[in-house]
Amino acid sequence: MKRIILCAIALLLVLSFGCNLRTDKTAESRPTPVPDPPKPDVMMLFPEAVGVSPIDFDPDVSFGDQTYITRAETVFDKSGERVGYAIGVKTRHAYNPPLELLLGVSANGTTRGIVFLELNETPGKGSKADEPAFRDQFAGRSVDTFVLNGNVDAISGATITSKAVVNALNAGLAFFREAILPGR
């Protein structure tokens, strides 16, 4: 009887050791999730980007009347380090809506700049939003909000467009603070 009990214990030990080995091998053979390749608009804000991973969010949440987040992605460099976030914002408050932009925010919270995804403003006026003199005001800033004629110079003759861009950026920054920062 002792011999049967000892054999049963030995068999259990061998089986549990074999299962552990198999589990370890299975875990080692699982591939690490690979981020998606970044789109060209993300590359304009994060030249070092090699991958992006989408951030889940509720697309029905509005930041003010008719201003929505359209996409949100974590951006990674070649070492796999998170370098920042790309946040798409669309608003209907432009002079000739819609206006959609992509805001880049570094992992430390500094803005990387903006890229327009859709800009239908008046040529020679609101279209100047996509010129460096206006667009570059939003790069390298550590701000909670942008303020037109405060820390942002408006485009002469295109106040509605200037307000739309600033409001869209502030919605993107609010999304960064409320939805991304708490989960980092």
Buried (B, 14 or more C-beta within 10 A) or exposed (E): EEEEEEEEEEEEEEEEEEEEEEEEEEEEEEEEEEBEEBBEBBBBBBEBBBBBEEBEBEEEEEBEEEBBBBBBBBBBBEEEEEBBBBBBBBBEBBBBBBBBBBBBBBEEBBBBBBBBBEBBBBEEBBBBBBEEEBBEBBBEBEBEBBEBEEEBEBBEEBBBBBBBBBBBBBBBBBBBBEBBEEEE
